[in-house]
Amino acid sequence: MLVKTVTVRNRAGIHTRPAATIVKKASQYRCEFFIVRDGFRINGKSIIGVMMLAAEQGAELQLEFDGPDEAAAAADLAGYFERKFDEEF
């Protein structure tokens, strides 16, 4: 299992577009993917779960990856958070 801690950096937080992209990216990998916030653990491949996080700017999340391609998935998804969901430059 691989765990990455990320911070939501964009001003709007995780709204519909980045939530959908997170799920789309995660679904490309075979590993299991969970997002943890304040003890609440959701399936990162579920749009409903990701939206329920209501993660605003500054929220700290743990991304958990477990499976054969966990390193690639972790790099891809953690990078997406780092790039502010490709919304702000």
C-alpha positions as CSV (number, residue, x, y, z in Angstrom):
1,M,0.0,0.0,0.0
2,L,1.2,3.5,-0.9
3,V,-0.1,6.6,0.9
4,K,0.4,10.2,-0.2
5,T,-0.7,13.3,1.7
6,V,-1.9,16.1,-0.5
7,T,-3.4,19.5,0.0
8,V,-6.2,21.0,-2.1
9,R,-4.5,24.1,-3.5
10,N,-7.0,25.6,-5.9
11,R,-9.4,28.3,-4.8
12,A,-12.6,26.4,-5.6
13,G,-11.7,23.2,-3.9
14,I,-12.9,19.8,-5.3
15,H,-15.9,20.8,-7.3
16,T,-17.6,18.9,-10.1
17,R,-14.9,19.1,-12.8
18,P,-11.9,18.0,-10.7
19,A,-14.0,15.4,-8.9
20,A,-14.9,13.8,-12.3
21,T,-11.3,14.0,-13.5
22,I,-10.0,12.4,-10.3
23,V,-12.5,9.5,-10.8
24,K,-11.6,9.2,-14.5
25,K,-7.9,9.2,-13.8
26,A,-8.2,6.7,-10.9
27,S,-10.4,4.3,-13.0
28,Q,-7.5,3.9,-15.5
29,Y,-5.6,2.0,-12.9
30,R,-6.2,-1.5,-11.5
31,C,-5.2,-0.6,-7.9
32,E,-7.7,0.3,-5.3
33,F,-7.8,4.0,-4.5
34,F,-9.3,5.6,-1.4
35,I,-9.3,9.2,-0.2
36,V,-9.3,9.9,3.5
37,R,-10.3,13.2,5.2
38,D,-10.8,13.6,8.9
39,G,-11.2,9.9,9.4
40,F,-13.8,9.6,6.6
41,R,-12.6,7.1,3.9
42,I,-14.2,7.0,0.5
43,N,-13.7,5.1,-2.7
44,G,-11.8,7.5,-5.0
45,K,-13.3,5.8,-8.0
46,S,-16.8,6.9,-7.0
47,I,-17.9,10.4,-8.1
48,I,-20.5,10.4,-5.3
49,G,-17.8,9.7,-2.7
50,V,-15.4,12.3,-4.1
51,M,-18.1,14.9,-4.1
52,M,-19.2,14.1,-0.6
53,L,-15.7,15.0,0.7
54,A,-16.6,18.7,0.1
55,A,-12.9,19.4,0.2
56,E,-12.2,23.2,0.2
57,Q,-8.9,25.0,-0.5
58,G,-6.4,24.1,2.2
59,A,-8.0,20.7,3.0
60,E,-5.5,18.0,3.7
61,L,-6.3,14.6,2.3
62,Q,-4.6,11.2,2.3
63,L,-4.6,9.3,-0.9
64,E,-4.3,5.5,-0.5
65,F,-3.3,3.2,-3.3
66,D,-3.1,-0.6,-3.1
67,G,-2.4,-2.8,-6.1
68,P,-0.2,-3.7,-8.9
69,D,0.1,-0.2,-10.5
70,E,-0.1,1.8,-7.3
71,A,3.1,3.8,-7.9
72,A,1.9,5.0,-11.3
73,A,-1.5,5.9,-9.9
74,A,0.0,7.7,-7.0
75,A,2.3,9.8,-9.2
76,D,-0.6,10.7,-11.6
77,L,-3.2,11.6,-9.0
78,A,-0.8,13.4,-6.5
79,G,0.5,15.4,-9.5
80,Y,-3.0,16.4,-10.4
81,F,-3.5,17.8,-6.9
82,E,-0.1,19.5,-7.0
83,R,-1.0,21.2,-10.3
84,K,-4.2,22.7,-8.7
85,F,-6.4,20.4,-10.9
86,D,-4.9,22.2,-14.0
87,E,-7.2,25.2,-13.3
88,E,-4.8,27.8,-12.0
89,F,-1.3,28.5,-13.2
